[in-house]
């Protein structure tokens, strides 16, 4: 198996920085962990992964707030953030990655197919991105893996190069009108 290109880019940086990584995955069902472990030497940095497809697993295993899940569904920035933080806590790693979204074929949680949130929690704080991906189910899942690994790559690059910058240490995502109304959740 050829290593995943996104993972091949981040694993050596994790090794150089002495950081461990773990995943909390919903729509990708373990594909992020598989991508990371496709890289030779990944065992030095990969702690493990949790596939939390069901909302009750997100809450009971990874500590996602049940009130957020009930009010907003599993496909939102706060859930992605809490999944990434939960990965760090449960797996005892320096960096937690998460994916949550709608791979299709049908919309879910009031979100269109291709709506995906990815997050990376680490020494920089928490970064969350929303993506509107296109394609069939497998294309959305593959693009989600690439998106979270790209987010991690940018965070590691900035950390390694001492570029902190605005946004490090707090959640980053595009707020929608719904997000602003429900910020208290």
Backbone bond lengths (Angstrom), bond angles and torsions (degrees), N, CA, C in turn:
res aa  C-N    CA-C-N  psi(-1)  N-CA   C-N-CA  omega(-1)  CA-C   N-CA-C  phi
1 X - - - 1.459 - - 1.526 108.88 -
2 X 1.289 115.87 131.57 1.454 121.45 177.16 1.523 109.33 -78.06
3 X 1.325 117.35 134.10 1.472 118.60 178.83 1.525 111.93 -59.12
4 X 1.325 115.41 144.13 1.461 121.73 175.93 1.526 107.74 -62.44
5 X 1.342 118.75 130.98 1.471 119.98 -176.00 1.530 113.99 -60.08
6 X 1.318 117.60 -39.62 1.465 120.01 178.92 1.514 111.63 -65.49
7 X 1.325 115.82 -40.48 1.463 120.37 178.70 1.521 110.51 -69.48
8 X 1.330 116.85 -38.91 1.464 120.59 178.66 1.518 111.35 -61.57
9 X 1.319 116.59 -26.52 1.465 120.73 178.39 1.523 112.32 -79.72
10 X 1.342 118.24 -33.74 1.467 119.88 -174.03 1.527 114.60 -94.24
11 X 1.320 118.26 -31.30 1.462 119.81 -176.69 1.530 111.86 -58.99
12 X 1.342 119.94 -46.47 1.468 118.57 179.14 1.539 113.24 -62.52
13 X 1.316 116.77 -31.84 1.467 119.97 178.65 1.527 109.59 -71.29
14 X 1.330 116.99 -41.56 1.463 120.08 174.91 1.534 110.02 -57.77
15 X 1.331 116.79 -44.26 1.469 121.40 178.42 1.524 109.97 -60.61
16 X 1.331 116.63 -48.84 1.477 121.30 -179.36 1.522 111.95 -58.72
17 X 1.331 116.15 -38.55 1.465 120.66 -178.05 1.528 112.51 -85.30
18 X 1.321 116.76 -8.49 1.460 120.17 -178.91 1.513 113.47 69.24
19 X 1.341 116.74 33.49 1.459 122.24 -178.20 1.521 110.92 -107.52
20 X 1.326 116.06 140.94 1.458 120.75 174.14 1.525 109.37 -99.39
21 X 1.331 115.77 159.96 1.462 121.15 -175.51 1.522 110.22 -137.74
22 X 1.327 115.24 148.68 1.456 122.39 173.89 1.514 109.04 -143.95
23 X 1.327 115.97 163.61 1.460 120.13 -176.07 1.521 111.96 -125.27
24 X 1.317 114.66 150.70 1.466 123.80 170.23 1.521 105.19 -129.45
25 X 1.321 116.18 108.58 1.461 119.84 -170.38 1.519 112.03 -120.71
26 X 1.319 114.50 138.56 1.446 120.51 172.74 1.527 107.82 -109.84
27 X 1.327 118.58 -86.92 1.465 120.15 -172.79 1.514 113.46 -61.96
28 X 1.331 119.08 -24.09 1.460 120.75 -178.39 1.521 112.64 -85.58
29 X 1.315 118.66 -11.83 1.453 122.60 170.50 1.523 116.39 51.54
30 X 1.315 117.83 34.58 1.459 121.01 178.34 1.519 114.50 102.68
31 X 1.320 117.53 -2.03 1.466 120.34 -177.85 1.530 113.02 -67.03
32 X 1.341 117.63 -30.60 1.472 119.75 178.53 1.527 109.15 -68.30
33 X 1.318 116.84 -45.95 1.464 120.52 177.43 1.529 110.21 -61.58
34 X 1.322 116.86 -41.13 1.467 120.41 178.30 1.526 110.92 -63.15
35 X 1.322 117.05 -40.46 1.471 120.06 178.56 1.525 110.46 -63.30
36 X 1.322 116.28 -46.54 1.464 119.73 -180.00 1.524 111.15 -60.81
37 X 1.325 116.90 -43.48 1.465 120.09 -176.92 1.523 112.93 -79.26
38 X 1.329 117.70 -3.01 1.469 120.37 174.51 1.527 111.18 -76.10
39 X 1.329 116.83 -11.03 1.459 121.92 -177.49 1.532 109.16 -91.96
40 X 1.330 117.59 124.94 1.465 119.04 176.36 1.531 110.43 -56.77
41 X 1.316 115.96 135.80 1.463 120.87 -179.16 1.514 114.26 88.96
42 X 1.333 117.32 -0.26 1.464 120.81 -178.30 1.521 112.16 -62.97
43 X 1.314 117.63 -22.87 1.465 119.89 -178.85 1.523 112.05 -62.15
44 X 1.315 117.55 -18.76 1.470 120.72 177.49 1.521 111.99 -71.48
45 X 1.341 117.48 -20.19 1.467 119.72 -174.00 1.520 115.07 -128.70
46 X 1.313 119.59 -24.33 1.466 121.50 -176.51 1.522 109.29 -84.87
47 X 1.340 115.65 121.18 1.472 121.43 179.19 1.522 111.96 -88.44
48 X 1.334 117.02 -33.96 1.461 119.94 -178.47 1.506 110.71 153.61
49 X 1.314 115.20 -171.74 1.446 120.57 -179.76 1.516 111.18 -152.32
50 X 1.324 114.89 154.09 1.456 122.26 176.56 1.528 106.85 -121.34
51 X 1.325 115.83 123.86 1.462 120.56 172.23 1.515 106.10 -94.18
52 X 1.314 115.17 110.42 1.464 121.89 -178.26 1.523 107.99 -116.88
53 X 1.313 115.29 77.84 1.456 120.62 -176.95 1.522 111.16 -75.43
54 X 1.307 116.77 -40.45 1.463 121.73 -178.67 1.530 110.62 -87.60
55 X 1.320 116.05 144.45 1.468 120.77 -178.42 1.526 112.38 -61.06
56 X 1.335 118.19 -37.27 1.462 118.71 180.00 1.529 111.51 -65.75
57 X 1.323 117.82 -29.57 1.464 121.20 175.50 1.530 110.05 -72.48
58 X 1.322 116.16 -39.21 1.464 119.23 176.08 1.531 110.08 -55.96
59 X 1.323 115.89 -42.50 1.467 121.08 -178.18 1.525 111.82 -75.32
60 X 1.320 117.79 -51.52 1.470 120.11 -171.77 1.520 113.31 -74.72
61 X 1.311 118.57 -34.37 1.462 120.71 -177.42 1.524 112.14 -92.78
62 X 1.327 116.91 -42.37 1.474 120.65 -172.64 1.523 114.05 -106.19
63 X 1.318 117.81 -1.68 1.454 120.49 174.22 1.513 116.50 78.68
64 X 1.330 117.30 19.87 1.461 119.44 176.87 1.528 108.31 -68.20
65 X 1.308 116.05 135.00 1.460 123.12 -177.13 1.536 110.40 -62.59
66 X 1.329 115.93 120.61 1.467 121.22 -179.68 1.525 112.16 -61.36
67 X 1.329 117.03 -32.34 1.470 120.32 179.73 1.532 110.44 -66.71
68 X 1.319 117.11 -38.28 1.472 120.70 177.05 1.522 109.22 -65.96
69 X 1.321 117.05 -45.85 1.468 120.36 178.72 1.523 111.34 -59.16
70 X 1.340 117.40 -42.41 1.463 121.11 -179.22 1.526 111.74 -67.82
71 X 1.322 116.77 -40.39 1.465 120.34 -175.37 1.522 113.38 -82.17
72 X 1.329 116.93 -36.20 1.462 120.39 -171.27 1.515 113.92 -115.59
73 X 1.320 117.44 -16.44 1.457 120.75 -173.79 1.518 109.91 84.95
74 X 1.314 115.23 178.30 1.461 120.66 -175.49 1.519 113.30 -83.44
75 X 1.334 117.20 -11.36 1.463 120.55 -174.59 1.527 109.37 -104.59
76 X 1.330 115.08 82.00 1.461 121.06 178.74 1.523 109.24 -160.95
77 X 1.316 116.14 163.35 1.461 121.64 -178.08 1.524 113.13 -60.83
78 X 1.351 119.92 -43.44 1.464 118.00 -179.81 1.533 113.48 -60.73
79 X 1.317 117.54 -34.90 1.465 119.97 178.26 1.527 109.86 -69.33
80 X 1.329 118.14 -42.83 1.467 120.36 177.29 1.524 110.55 -58.56
81 X 1.331 116.00 -44.02 1.464 120.78 178.54 1.522 110.99 -60.64
82 X 1.323 116.87 -49.17 1.456 120.46 -177.48 1.534 111.94 -66.77
83 X 1.310 117.53 -32.80 1.464 120.51 175.63 1.528 110.55 -64.13
84 X 1.332 116.79 -45.03 1.471 120.50 -179.56 1.523 110.95 -64.00
85 X 1.331 116.20 -42.99 1.465 119.78 177.36 1.537 110.64 -65.14
86 X 1.321 116.00 -39.01 1.456 120.68 178.30 1.521 112.00 -63.54
87 X 1.322 117.43 -38.84 1.467 120.88 177.03 1.521 110.38 -59.58
88 X 1.325 116.18 -43.71 1.472 119.56 178.98 1.523 110.65 -61.06
89 X 1.316 116.06 -44.49 1.466 120.28 -176.50 1.527 111.84 -69.42
90 X 1.326 116.75 -48.72 1.463 121.35 -174.69 1.528 111.41 -70.64
91 X 1.325 116.40 -38.24 1.463 120.21 -174.82 1.523 112.93 -95.98
92 X 1.329 117.82 -4.83 1.457 120.72 178.27 1.513 112.71 60.73
93 X 1.321 116.13 45.44 1.466 120.45 -177.63 1.527 110.85 -118.30
94 X 1.324 114.99 164.75 1.462 121.79 -179.51 1.523 112.23 -76.90
95 X 1.315 116.27 -32.98 1.468 122.61 -175.23 1.517 108.92 -127.09
96 X 1.331 116.23 130.49 1.456 121.80 175.00 1.512 109.73 -115.69
97 X 1.311 116.57 131.43 1.464 121.93 177.23 1.517 108.71 -113.34
98 X 1.329 116.25 146.03 1.465 118.28 177.05 1.518 111.62 -142.75
99 X 1.337 113.52 154.79 1.459 121.93 174.64 1.519 108.11 -136.91
100 X 1.313 116.72 136.45 1.455 122.36 172.21 1.520 107.30 -149.63
101 X 1.308 116.67 141.03 1.461 118.08 -177.83 1.509 111.89 171.31
102 X 1.328 114.10 -166.82 1.459 122.40 -176.96 1.525 108.68 -118.75
103 X 1.326 116.30 108.29 1.463 120.78 179.96 1.525 112.09 -86.84
104 X 1.325 117.07 -18.94 1.454 120.29 179.36 1.512 111.19 100.47
105 X 1.269 118.13 177.16 1.455 126.31 16.99 1.527 114.91 -83.98
106 X 1.347 117.82 -10.40 1.462 120.31 -176.62 1.517 110.93 -115.90
107 X 1.342 117.66 155.90 1.462 120.44 173.84 1.533 110.46 -59.53
108 X 1.342 116.04 158.74 1.462 121.09 178.06 1.521 109.17 -148.09
109 X 1.309 116.61 149.25 1.467 122.21 178.62 1.531 111.96 52.32
110 X 1.338 116.31 32.52 1.454 120.28 -179.89 1.522 113.76 71.78
111 X 1.313 116.97 14.53 1.464 122.18 -178.23 1.518 109.95 -113.94
112 X 1.316 115.16 145.15 1.461 121.61 179.76 1.524 110.80 -72.52
113 X 1.320 115.48 154.12 1.459 120.94 173.16 1.532 108.04 -56.98
114 X 1.314 116.19 133.98 1.461 121.65 -179.73 1.513 113.69 97.30
115 X 1.348 117.83 -7.33 1.463 120.80 175.33 1.518 107.57 -76.16
116 X 1.326 116.20 119.31 1.459 121.54 -175.26 1.522 109.49 -137.48
117 X 1.315 115.71 139.88 1.464 122.39 172.13 1.525 107.67 -117.98
118 X 1.329 115.56 132.35 1.459 121.57 175.37 1.515 107.71 -123.42
119 X 1.326 115.86 149.91 1.465 119.59 179.99 1.517 110.19 -142.99
120 X 1.334 113.97 153.04 1.463 122.32 174.75 1.521 107.44 -136.09
121 X 1.334 115.70 117.48 1.458 121.88 177.00 1.518 107.62 -108.14
122 X 1.332 115.98 133.92 1.461 119.40 -179.30 1.504 111.20 -167.81
123 X 1.323 116.76 -158.55 1.462 120.83 -179.97 1.531 112.90 -58.24
124 X 1.305 117.19 -20.92 1.465 123.00 179.79 1.520 111.92 -83.71
125 X 1.303 118.99 -9.03 1.462 122.57 -174.23 1.510 108.50 108.27
126 X 1.327 116.46 -131.80 1.465 120.62 -178.85 1.519 109.55 -132.95
127 X 1.306 115.56 133.90 1.466 122.32 175.43 1.517 107.59 -121.25
128 X 1.324 116.82 132.77 1.464 122.36 179.78 1.517 108.04 -131.05
129 X 1.325 115.93 135.76 1.464 120.91 176.24 1.521 109.85 -127.79
130 X 1.333 114.80 145.60 1.457 121.16 172.30 1.519 107.76 -105.60
131 X 1.323 115.86 138.18 1.461 121.40 178.72 1.523 109.53 -128.11
132 X 1.318 115.93 145.08 1.461 122.96 171.83 1.523 105.91 -111.94
133 X 1.316 116.06 94.11 1.456 121.86 -173.76 1.523 110.38 -93.86
134 X 1.323 115.59 156.51 1.460 120.58 179.71 1.522 109.67 -121.98
135 X 1.313 114.69 163.40 1.455 120.75 177.71 1.505 111.29 115.29
136 X 1.322 114.55 -175.06 1.459 119.65 179.06 1.531 108.98 -81.01
137 X 1.314 115.38 -178.87 1.460 122.10 -176.02 1.532 112.87 -52.81
138 X 1.318 116.99 -49.52 1.469 120.23 -178.10 1.527 111.56 -68.09
139 X 1.330 117.49 -34.73 1.471 120.20 177.40 1.519 111.27 -66.92
140 X 1.323 117.36 -39.49 1.466 120.97 177.89 1.522 109.66 -65.11
141 X 1.324 116.86 -43.39 1.466 120.14 179.27 1.533 111.06 -63.69
142 X 1.318 117.30 -44.39 1.470 120.92 179.46 1.528 110.84 -64.12
143 X 1.323 116.73 -41.42 1.464 120.42 178.69 1.529 111.19 -66.72
144 X 1.322 116.97 -31.00 1.470 120.86 176.93 1.525 110.80 -66.52
145 X 1.315 116.77 -42.00 1.464 121.20 176.11 1.523 109.61 -59.97
146 X 1.323 116.26 -48.26 1.465 120.12 179.76 1.524 110.55 -60.27
147 X 1.329 117.27 -40.82 1.474 121.01 -177.30 1.529 111.77 -64.16
148 X 1.335 117.91 -44.46 1.463 118.78 -178.32 1.526 110.68 -70.72
149 X 1.322 117.79 -34.28 1.469 119.70 177.40 1.523 111.47 -70.78
150 X 1.325 117.68 -34.41 1.470 120.83 174.81 1.528 110.56 -65.92
151 X 1.328 116.74 -42.02 1.463 120.69 177.31 1.526 109.61 -60.31
152 X 1.320 117.18 -46.58 1.454 120.59 177.35 1.521 110.96 -60.81
153 X 1.304 117.43 -42.70 1.465 121.13 179.30 1.515 112.52 -58.24
154 X 1.326 116.59 -43.88 1.476 120.24 178.70 1.523 110.68 -65.22
155 X 1.334 116.79 -42.79 1.461 120.62 -179.75 1.526 110.65 -63.07
156 X 1.326 117.10 -44.47 1.466 120.99 -179.84 1.519 111.45 -65.90
157 X 1.329 116.52 -40.67 1.463 121.00 178.09 1.527 110.19 -58.64
158 X 1.321 116.00 -47.81 1.462 120.25 179.94 1.522 111.74 -65.70
159 X 1.324 116.79 -40.03 1.461 120.82 178.74 1.530 110.34 -64.14
160 X 1.326 116.44 -47.03 1.466 121.70 -179.04 1.523 111.41 -62.83
161 X 1.316 115.23 -39.30 1.461 119.57 -176.47 1.524 113.15 -90.97
162 X 1.346 116.63 4.16 1.460 120.09 177.32 1.503 114.30 67.83
163 X 1.322 116.25 28.94 1.462 120.45 -177.61 1.516 110.64 -93.58
164 X 1.207 130.18 21.62 1.461 128.01 -178.16 1.496 113.86 -2.70
165 X 1.295 117.52 -83.65 1.453 121.64 176.04 1.503 113.76 81.06
166 X 1.305 114.70 164.79 1.457 120.92 179.73 1.520 109.73 -60.05
167 X 1.295 115.11 137.93 1.450 119.70 176.84 1.507 113.60 102.74
168 X 1.316 118.42 -21.55 1.455 119.29 179.30 1.509 108.53 -72.97
169 X 1.323 114.87 129.81 1.452 120.24 179.69 1.513 113.89 96.80
170 X 1.317 118.40 2.03 1.457 120.90 176.05 1.517 109.54 -146.33
171 X 1.296 116.16 165.31 1.452 120.91 -178.95 1.516 110.15 -69.03
172 X 1.328 115.43 136.94 1.449 121.45 177.03 1.520 109.18 -121.76
173 X 1.290 117.53 119.08 1.461 121.52 170.73 1.513 107.69 -164.88
174 X 1.296 113.91 162.36 1.454 119.93 176.82 1.519 108.15 -76.12
175 X 1.311 117.56 121.79 1.457 120.18 177.69 1.515 110.21 -81.56
176 X 1.308 114.75 136.42 1.455 119.70 172.91 1.517 107.21 -103.09
177 X 1.294 116.44 172.49 1.464 119.92 177.80 1.525 109.81 -57.89
178 X 1.349 117.06 -39.04 1.461 120.58 178.92 1.516 111.24 -63.73
179 X 1.338 118.02 -40.13 1.457 121.59 178.99 1.520 110.39 -61.45
180 X 1.318 117.35 -42.72 1.452 120.96 -177.46 1.542 110.15 -67.72
181 X 1.336 116.91 -36.96 1.462 120.50 179.49 1.512 111.18 -68.28
182 X 1.327 117.55 -34.92 1.446 121.17 -172.50 1.524 112.75 -107.21
183 X 1.330 116.66 21.66 1.454 120.05 -176.93 1.505 113.53 -56.15
184 X 1.306 118.39 -28.16 1.439 121.53 -178.48 1.524 113.26 -66.77
185 X 1.346 118.56 -12.83 1.476 120.71 -178.41 1.489 111.21 -85.75
